[in-house]
């Protein structure tokens, strides 16, 4: 029988002690009972790396909360230590409720796509990654990184671990070589009124750091091409933007936009990262994937803490429902929050950074809550220059699996891993942006994953292409 000594107080002391040792030695990564990454490579699971008390919500709350329960204002005090401050505010004060699901233990099978997992394992087997003299990531023999997470087990050292965890987010947002997402976005004001509805497509094409190990069109200097085009509402239909990211994380992306009313493509200032793309929206380009800017134009990275935490790490894709649409609840009109499920992650890395490359940025700093199991964020909080919480960009992710319905990558039987929803909550104005991964959108746009680069590059990822997207 295992002695239950690894309760919340023990884990808190353990993570504090590990961080202190990591700062001195820079070697300790994730795991409590043993190192997590070797166990993941061996079995794909975390059961030997963490005690039950860090993967069981019942043990973590001494039986006060169980799998299947809903967290509401009436019982949130039992899990307050497991929530980010904005989620806690939403539940306590705004009528939000979240359902608790069992913690995912099969990390390789459920928290990665097969291609991204395989690329990560290959990269680590070849020696892993390091930071070069210029701050960019490279293989241990000084070559460009080949794909997958370069640091799947970030060290506990404050700055080094924070840089490693952030680089995992930056190099591959959607963790696939090509993605086209259909997005329905609702803008809800503080009174619960929906004042804007948008349909758009968000596309990402990895030019390097691909899971297949290739470089698209020999452009090793580029990291990705990213495009967004709107098909609804009528006042923004046809508006499109294209961002070209460099592998060098010191260089700002080139940003071009097509505005139908002017009938031309124009280049936007490269530092225009802190304003919404469309009216009413709460999120900025800098917020995307919690890593919307090149990593090295932010600075003063530090690991604030490591701790167990509740988050939307799986179970939130409603593929059996019409157009994958979730239920809503809470707020003044009962429509402010999605119906979501959270699970207990045994170890979350809280990373803080400041926008050092933007002298006039309205942002003071950001906190990224990164799950050590797969190095993907769930919550990201943007703070203003007075240190007050401004926006929480909460993202649910996981397999596109709803019971016996599973979506797979084209030409394979491999389940798709993806983001599933975003709640972008401006806590200062009270506005909420709901971003939902839909099956289809206005104009007949649909999702696509891992389409060959040559099939989509000229069609979507050029200045000429973005002029016609309102007609797709």
VEXDREN-2710 file (C-alpha; in Angstrom, 1 decimal):
% VEXDREN-2710
k/r/px/py/pz
1/UNK/0.0/0.0/0.0
2/UNK/1.4/3.4/-0.9
3/UNK/1.6/5.9/2.0
4/UNK/-0.3/9.0/1.1
5/UNK/2.3/11.6/2.1
6/UNK/2.4/13.6/-1.2
7/UNK/-0.6/15.9/-0.4
8/UNK/-0.9/19.5/-1.5
9/UNK/1.3/20.9/1.2
10/UNK/4.0/18.4/0.3
11/UNK/3.9/19.1/-3.4
12/UNK/4.0/22.8/-2.7
13/UNK/7.1/22.4/-0.6
14/UNK/8.6/20.0/-3.2
15/UNK/8.1/22.4/-6.1
16/UNK/9.6/25.3/-4.1
17/UNK/12.6/23.3/-3.2
18/UNK/13.1/22.0/-6.7
19/UNK/12.9/25.5/-8.1
20/UNK/15.5/26.7/-5.6
21/UNK/17.9/23.8/-6.5
22/UNK/17.2/24.3/-10.2
23/UNK/18.2/28.0/-10.0
24/UNK/21.5/26.8/-8.6
25/UNK/22.1/23.8/-10.8
26/UNK/19.8/24.3/-13.8
27/UNK/19.3/20.5/-14.2
28/UNK/16.0/19.5/-12.6
29/UNK/13.0/19.1/-14.9
30/UNK/9.5/17.8/-14.4
31/UNK/8.4/15.0/-12.2
32/UNK/8.2/14.3/-8.4
33/UNK/8.9/10.5/-7.9
34/UNK/11.2/10.3/-10.9
35/UNK/12.1/12.3/-14.0
36/UNK/9.0/12.7/-16.2
37/UNK/10.5/12.7/-19.7
38/UNK/12.3/9.3/-19.6
39/UNK/9.1/7.8/-18.3
40/UNK/7.1/9.3/-21.2
41/UNK/9.6/7.9/-23.7
42/UNK/9.4/4.5/-22.1
43/UNK/5.7/4.1/-21.6
44/UNK/4.0/7.3/-22.9
45/UNK/2.5/7.8/-19.4
46/UNK/3.2/9.8/-16.3
47/UNK/2.0/7.3/-13.6
48/UNK/5.6/6.6/-12.3
49/UNK/6.6/10.3/-12.3
50/UNK/3.9/11.7/-10.0
51/UNK/2.1/10.3/-6.9
52/UNK/-1.6/9.7/-7.0
53/UNK/-2.1/12.8/-4.9
54/UNK/-1.0/15.0/-7.8
55/UNK/-3.3/13.3/-10.4
56/UNK/-6.4/12.7/-8.3
57/UNK/-8.7/15.7/-7.7
58/UNK/-10.3/13.6/-4.9
59/UNK/-7.0/13.2/-3.0
60/UNK/-6.0/16.8/-3.8
61/UNK/-9.2/18.2/-2.2
62/UNK/-9.5/15.4/0.5
63/UNK/-12.7/14.2/-1.0
64/UNK/-14.5/17.5/-1.3
65/UNK/-14.4/17.4/-5.1
66/UNK/-14.7/14.3/-7.3
67/UNK/-14.5/13.6/-11.0
68/UNK/-17.9/14.5/-12.5
69/UNK/-18.5/17.3/-10.0
70/UNK/-19.1/20.9/-11.1
71/UNK/-17.1/23.7/-9.6
72/UNK/-19.3/26.7/-8.8
73/UNK/-19.2/29.6/-6.4
74/UNK/-20.5/27.3/-3.7
75/UNK/-17.5/25.0/-3.6
76/UNK/-14.7/26.9/-5.4
77/UNK/-12.8/27.4/-2.2
78/UNK/-11.7/23.8/-2.3
79/UNK/-9.9/24.2/-5.6
80/UNK/-8.9/27.9/-5.4
81/UNK/-5.2/27.0/-5.1
82/UNK/-5.6/25.1/-8.4
83/UNK/-7.0/27.9/-10.5
84/UNK/-5.5/30.9/-12.2
85/UNK/-6.7/34.2/-10.7
86/UNK/-9.0/35.1/-13.6
87/UNK/-10.7/31.7/-13.7
88/UNK/-11.2/32.0/-9.9
89/UNK/-12.9/35.4/-10.4
90/UNK/-15.1/34.1/-13.1
91/UNK/-16.4/31.3/-10.9
92/UNK/-16.7/33.3/-7.7
93/UNK/-18.3/36.4/-9.2
94/UNK/-19.7/35.9/-12.7
95/UNK/-21.6/32.6/-12.4
96/UNK/-19.1/30.4/-14.3
97/UNK/-19.1/26.6/-13.6
98/UNK/-16.7/24.0/-14.8
99/UNK/-17.0/20.2/-14.8
100/UNK/-14.2/18.1/-13.5
101/UNK/-12.8/15.2/-15.6
102/UNK/-10.2/12.6/-14.8
103/UNK/-6.6/13.6/-15.3
104/UNK/-5.0/12.4/-18.5
105/UNK/-2.2/10.0/-17.8
106/UNK/-1.5/8.7/-21.4
107/UNK/0.3/11.8/-22.4
108/UNK/1.9/10.4/-25.6
109/UNK/-1.4/9.1/-26.9
110/UNK/-3.8/11.9/-25.9
111/UNK/-1.8/15.1/-25.4
112/UNK/0.3/15.0/-28.6
113/UNK/-0.4/14.3/-32.2
114/UNK/1.5/11.2/-33.4
115/UNK/3.6/13.3/-35.8
116/UNK/4.6/15.9/-33.3
117/UNK/5.3/13.2/-30.6
118/UNK/7.5/11.3/-33.1
119/UNK/9.4/14.4/-34.1
120/UNK/10.0/15.4/-30.4
121/UNK/11.3/11.9/-29.5
122/UNK/13.6/11.9/-32.6
123/UNK/15.0/15.3/-31.7
124/UNK/15.7/14.2/-28.1
125/UNK/17.2/10.9/-29.2
126/UNK/19.6/12.9/-31.5
127/UNK/20.9/14.9/-28.5
128/UNK/18.2/17.5/-28.0
129/UNK/18.5/21.3/-28.3
130/UNK/20.4/24.2/-26.9
131/UNK/20.4/28.0/-27.2
132/UNK/23.0/29.5/-29.5
133/UNK/25.0/32.7/-28.8
134/UNK/22.3/34.8/-30.4
135/UNK/19.5/33.3/-28.2
136/UNK/18.0/31.1/-31.0
137/UNK/17.4/27.4/-30.6
138/UNK/19.6/24.9/-32.4
139/UNK/20.6/21.2/-32.2
140/UNK/23.5/20.3/-30.0
141/UNK/25.8/20.2/-33.0
142/UNK/24.8/23.8/-34.0
143/UNK/22.3/23.1/-36.7
144/UNK/18.8/24.5/-37.2
145/UNK/16.2/22.7/-35.0
146/UNK/14.4/19.9/-36.9
147/UNK/10.9/19.8/-35.5
148/UNK/8.9/18.8/-32.4
149/UNK/9.4/20.4/-29.0
150/UNK/13.1/21.2/-28.5
151/UNK/12.8/21.2/-24.7
152/UNK/10.0/18.7/-23.7
153/UNK/11.3/18.7/-20.1
154/UNK/12.2/22.4/-19.2
155/UNK/14.7/22.7/-16.4
156/UNK/13.7/24.2/-13.1
157/UNK/16.2/27.0/-13.3
158/UNK/14.1/30.2/-13.4
159/UNK/15.3/32.0/-16.5
160/UNK/16.6/29.0/-18.5
161/UNK/13.5/26.9/-17.8
162/UNK/11.2/29.8/-18.7
163/UNK/13.0/30.3/-22.0
164/UNK/12.8/26.6/-22.8
165/UNK/9.1/26.4/-22.0
166/UNK/8.3/29.5/-24.1
167/UNK/10.4/28.2/-27.1
168/UNK/8.2/25.1/-27.2
169/UNK/5.2/27.3/-27.7
170/UNK/6.8/29.6/-30.2
171/UNK/8.3/27.2/-32.8
172/UNK/5.1/25.4/-33.6
173/UNK/1.8/26.9/-32.6
174/UNK/-0.6/24.2/-33.9
175/UNK/1.9/21.4/-33.7
176/UNK/1.3/20.4/-37.2
177/UNK/2.9/21.2/-40.5
178/UNK/-0.1/22.8/-42.0
179/UNK/-3.5/23.8/-40.4
180/UNK/-6.6/25.6/-41.6
181/UNK/-9.0/26.3/-38.8
182/UNK/-12.6/27.4/-39.1
183/UNK/-13.4/29.9/-36.4
184/UNK/-16.6/31.5/-35.2
185/UNK/-16.1/34.4/-32.9
186/UNK/-18.7/36.2/-30.7
187/UNK/-18.1/39.5/-29.0
188/UNK/-20.1/39.9/-25.7
189/UNK/-20.2/43.1/-23.8
190/UNK/-20.3/43.5/-20.0
191/UNK/-24.1/43.3/-20.0
192/UNK/-24.1/40.0/-21.8
193/UNK/-25.2/41.4/-25.2
194/UNK/-23.6/39.9/-28.3
195/UNK/-22.7/42.9/-30.4
196/UNK/-20.4/41.3/-33.1
197/UNK/-20.3/37.9/-34.9
198/UNK/-17.4/37.0/-37.0
199/UNK/-16.5/34.0/-39.2
200/UNK/-12.9/33.6/-40.3
201/UNK/-10.2/31.1/-41.2
202/UNK/-6.8/30.9/-39.5
203/UNK/-4.1/29.2/-41.4
204/UNK/-0.6/28.2/-40.4
205/UNK/2.1/26.7/-42.7
206/UNK/5.4/25.6/-41.1
207/UNK/8.3/26.6/-43.4
208/UNK/10.8/25.0/-41.1
209/UNK/10.8/23.1/-37.7
210/UNK/8.3/20.7/-39.4
211/UNK/7.4/17.3/-38.1
212/UNK/8.4/15.8/-41.5
213/UNK/11.9/17.3/-41.1
214/UNK/11.7/19.2/-44.4
215/UNK/12.3/22.9/-45.3
216/UNK/9.6/24.4/-47.6
217/UNK/11.1/25.9/-50.8
218/UNK/14.5/26.0/-49.1
219/UNK/13.4/28.9/-46.9
220/UNK/15.3/27.9/-43.8
221/UNK/15.3/31.6/-42.8
222/UNK/11.5/31.4/-42.2
223/UNK/9.7/29.7/-39.4
224/UNK/6.0/30.0/-40.6
225/UNK/3.6/31.7/-42.8
226/UNK/0.3/32.6/-41.0
227/UNK/-2.9/34.0/-42.6
228/UNK/-6.3/35.0/-41.3
229/UNK/-9.2/35.9/-43.6
230/UNK/-12.7/36.9/-42.6
231/UNK/-15.9/35.7/-44.4
232/UNK/-18.5/37.2/-42.1
233/UNK/-19.9/39.6/-40.9
234/UNK/-20.6/41.6/-44.1
235/UNK/-18.6/44.7/-42.9
236/UNK/-15.4/42.7/-42.6
237/UNK/-15.8/40.0/-45.2
238/UNK/-12.8/39.9/-47.4
239/UNK/-10.5/41.5/-44.9
240/UNK/-7.3/39.4/-44.6
241/UNK/-3.9/39.5/-43.0
242/UNK/-0.7/37.6/-43.7
243/UNK/2.2/37.3/-41.3
244/UNK/5.7/36.0/-42.2
245/UNK/7.7/34.7/-39.3
246/UNK/11.5/34.4/-39.3
247/UNK/13.4/31.6/-37.6
248/UNK/15.5/34.2/-36.0
249/UNK/13.4/35.1/-32.9
250/UNK/15.0/38.6/-32.7
251/UNK/13.3/39.7/-36.0
252/UNK/9.7/40.9/-36.1
253/UNK/7.3/39.2/-38.5
254/UNK/6.3/41.1/-41.7
255/UNK/2.6/41.9/-41.6
256/UNK/0.5/42.6/-44.7
257/UNK/-3.2/43.2/-44.8
258/UNK/-5.9/43.4/-47.5
259/UNK/-8.8/45.8/-46.8
260/UNK/-11.6/45.4/-49.3
261/UNK/-12.7/49.1/-49.0
262/UNK/-9.3/50.2/-50.2
263/UNK/-8.8/47.3/-52.7
264/UNK/-5.2/47.0/-52.0
265/UNK/-2.6/45.2/-49.9
266/UNK/-0.7/47.3/-47.5
267/UNK/2.1/46.6/-45.1
268/UNK/1.4/47.3/-41.4
269/UNK/4.1/48.4/-38.9
270/UNK/5.9/45.3/-37.6
271/UNK/5.4/46.4/-34.0
272/UNK/1.6/46.8/-34.4
273/UNK/0.9/43.8/-32.0
274/UNK/-1.3/45.4/-29.3
275/UNK/-4.6/46.2/-31.0
276/UNK/-7.5/44.1/-32.2
277/UNK/-7.8/43.0/-35.8
278/UNK/-11.5/43.8/-36.0
279/UNK/-13.9/46.0/-34.0
280/UNK/-15.1/44.7/-30.6
281/UNK/-12.4/42.0/-30.2
282/UNK/-10.5/41.7/-27.0
283/UNK/-7.4/39.8/-28.3
284/UNK/-4.4/41.1/-30.1
285/UNK/-1.8/39.4/-32.4
286/UNK/0.6/39.3/-29.4
287/UNK/-1.9/37.0/-27.6
288/UNK/-2.1/34.2/-30.1
289/UNK/-1.1/30.8/-28.7
290/UNK/0.3/32.8/-25.7
291/UNK/3.4/33.4/-27.9
292/UNK/2.1/35.7/-30.6
293/UNK/5.4/37.6/-30.9
294/UNK/8.9/36.3/-31.6
295/UNK/10.3/35.1/-28.3
296/UNK/13.4/37.3/-28.1
297/UNK/11.5/40.6/-28.5
298/UNK/10.2/39.8/-25.0
299/UNK/12.6/39.5/-22.1
300/UNK/13.2/39.2/-18.4
301/UNK/11.9/35.7/-18.5
302/UNK/11.4/33.9/-15.2
303/UNK/9.7/30.8/-13.9
304/UNK/7.3/32.2/-11.3
305/UNK/6.4/28.8/-9.8
306/UNK/5.6/25.2/-10.5
307/UNK/2.4/23.7/-9.1
308/UNK/-0.5/21.4/-9.8
309/UNK/-3.4/23.2/-11.5
310/UNK/-6.8/22.7/-13.1
311/UNK/-7.1/23.5/-16.8
312/UNK/-8.9/22.6/-20.0
313/UNK/-6.4/20.0/-21.2
314/UNK/-8.9/17.7/-23.0
315/UNK/-12.5/16.7/-23.4
316/UNK/-13.8/19.9/-24.8
317/UNK/-14.4/19.0/-28.5
318/UNK/-18.1/18.5/-29.2
319/UNK/-17.8/16.8/-32.5
320/UNK/-21.2/15.1/-32.3
321/UNK/-23.0/18.4/-31.9
322/UNK/-24.1/20.6/-34.9
323/UNK/-21.1/22.5/-36.2
324/UNK/-19.3/21.4/-33.0
325/UNK/-21.0/24.2/-31.0
326/UNK/-20.7/24.1/-27.2
327/UNK/-23.4/25.1/-24.7
328/UNK/-23.1/28.4/-22.9
329/UNK/-23.9/29.7/-19.4
330/UNK/-23.0/32.4/-16.8
331/UNK/-22.8/36.2/-17.0
332/UNK/-25.7/38.6/-17.1
333/UNK/-27.5/36.9/-19.9
334/UNK/-26.4/33.3/-19.3
335/UNK/-24.2/33.2/-22.4
336/UNK/-20.7/34.5/-21.3
337/UNK/-18.9/31.2/-20.8
338/UNK/-18.6/27.9/-22.7
339/UNK/-19.6/24.7/-21.0
340/UNK/-16.1/23.3/-20.3
341/UNK/-14.3/20.5/-18.6
342/UNK/-11.1/21.0/-16.5
343/UNK/-8.7/18.3/-15.2
344/UNK/-5.9/18.3/-12.7
345/UNK/-2.5/18.7/-14.2
346/UNK/0.2/17.5/-11.8
347/UNK/2.8/20.1/-12.7
348/UNK/2.2/23.4/-14.4
349/UNK/5.1/25.9/-15.1
350/UNK/4.1/29.5/-14.7
351/UNK/6.3/31.6/-16.9
352/UNK/6.5/35.4/-16.8
353/UNK/7.9/37.7/-19.4
354/UNK/8.0/41.5/-20.2
355/UNK/7.7/43.2/-23.7
356/UNK/11.2/44.6/-23.6
357/UNK/11.2/45.0/-27.4
358/UNK/8.2/47.4/-27.4
359/UNK/9.0/50.7/-25.5
360/UNK/5.4/51.9/-25.8
361/UNK/3.6/48.6/-25.2
362/UNK/0.5/49.0/-23.0
363/UNK/1.4/45.6/-21.5
364/UNK/3.4/45.3/-18.3
365/UNK/4.0/41.6/-18.4
366/UNK/2.4/38.3/-19.2
367/UNK/2.0/35.0/-17.3
368/UNK/1.9/31.7/-19.3
369/UNK/0.5/28.6/-17.5
370/UNK/2.3/25.7/-19.3
371/UNK/1.4/22.1/-18.6
372/UNK/4.7/20.2/-18.1
373/UNK/3.2/17.0/-19.5
374/UNK/3.1/18.3/-23.1
375/UNK/4.5/21.8/-22.8
376/UNK/1.3/23.5/-24.0
377/UNK/-0.4/26.4/-22.3
378/UNK/-3.9/26.5/-21.0
379/UNK/-4.2/30.0/-19.5
380/UNK/-2.3/33.1/-20.4
381/UNK/-2.9/36.4/-18.5
382/UNK/-1.9/39.8/-19.9
383/UNK/-1.3/42.5/-17.3
384/UNK/-1.3/46.2/-17.8
385/UNK/1.6/48.5/-17.0
386/UNK/0.2/49.0/-13.5
387/UNK/0.4/45.3/-12.8
388/UNK/-3.4/44.7/-12.9
389/UNK/-4.9/41.7/-14.7
390/UNK/-6.1/42.8/-18.1
391/UNK/-7.0/39.8/-20.2
392/UNK/-7.1/36.0/-19.8
393/UNK/-6.6/34.1/-23.0
394/UNK/-7.8/30.6/-21.9
395/UNK/-7.4/27.9/-24.4
396/UNK/-8.7/24.3/-24.3
397/UNK/-6.8/21.8/-26.4
398/UNK/-6.7/18.0/-27.0
399/UNK/-7.7/15.3/-29.4
400/UNK/-10.6/16.0/-31.7
401/UNK/-12.4/13.0/-30.2
402/UNK/-16.0/12.9/-28.9
403/UNK/-16.9/9.4/-27.8
404/UNK/-16.6/7.2/-30.8
405/UNK/-16.3/10.1/-33.2
406/UNK/-12.6/10.8/-34.0
407/UNK/-11.1/13.1/-36.6
408/UNK/-7.8/11.9/-38.2
409/UNK/-5.1/13.6/-40.3
410/UNK/-5.6/13.2/-44.0
411/UNK/-4.4/9.8/-45.3
412/UNK/-3.7/8.4/-41.8
413/UNK/-5.5/6.8/-38.8
414/UNK/-3.8/9.2/-36.5
415/UNK/-6.2/11.3/-34.3
416/UNK/-5.9/15.1/-34.7
417/UNK/-4.6/17.1/-31.8
418/UNK/-5.8/20.7/-31.8
419/UNK/-7.0/23.7/-29.9
420/UNK/-10.7/23.4/-29.2
421/UNK/-11.9/26.8/-27.9
422/UNK/-10.7/30.1/-26.5
423/UNK/-12.2/32.4/-24.0
424/UNK/-10.6/35.8/-24.2
425/UNK/-11.8/37.8/-21.3
426/UNK/-11.0/41.4/-20.8
427/UNK/-11.5/41.6/-17.0
428/UNK/-11.2/45.4/-16.9
429/UNK/-13.9/46.2/-19.4
430/UNK/-15.9/43.0/-18.7
431/UNK/-16.0/42.1/-22.5
432/UNK/-15.7/38.5/-23.5
433/UNK/-14.5/37.1/-26.9
434/UNK/-15.7/33.6/-27.5
435/UNK/-13.6/31.8/-30.1
436/UNK/-14.9/28.4/-31.1
437/UNK/-13.4/25.8/-33.4
438/UNK/-16.2/25.1/-35.9
439/UNK/-16.7/22.5/-38.6
440/UNK/-17.8/25.0/-41.3
441/UNK/-18.1/28.7/-41.6
442/UNK/-19.6/31.4/-43.8
443/UNK/-18.3/31.1/-47.4
444/UNK/-18.0/27.4/-47.1
445/UNK/-14.7/27.4/-45.4
446/UNK/-13.6/24.1/-43.8
447/UNK/-10.8/22.7/-41.7
448/UNK/-7.7/21.1/-43.2
449/UNK/-4.7/19.6/-41.5
450/UNK/-1.2/18.6/-42.9
451/UNK/-2.1/19.3/-46.6
452/UNK/1.2/19.2/-48.6
453/UNK/2.9/22.6/-48.6
454/UNK/3.1/22.9/-52.4
455/UNK/-0.7/22.4/-52.6
456/UNK/-1.5/25.4/-50.4
457/UNK/1.5/27.8/-50.5
458/UNK/0.6/29.8/-53.5
459/UNK/-3.1/29.5/-52.9
460/UNK/-3.1/31.0/-49.4
461/UNK/0.3/32.3/-48.3
462/UNK/1.2/35.1/-50.7
463/UNK/0.2/38.8/-51.0
464/UNK/-1.7/38.0/-54.2
465/UNK/-3.7/35.3/-52.6
466/UNK/-5.0/37.3/-49.7
467/UNK/-6.8/39.7/-52.0
468/UNK/-9.4/37.1/-52.9
469/UNK/-10.2/35.3/-49.6
470/UNK/-13.6/36.9/-49.1
471/UNK/-14.8/34.9/-52.1
472/UNK/-13.6/31.5/-51.0
END
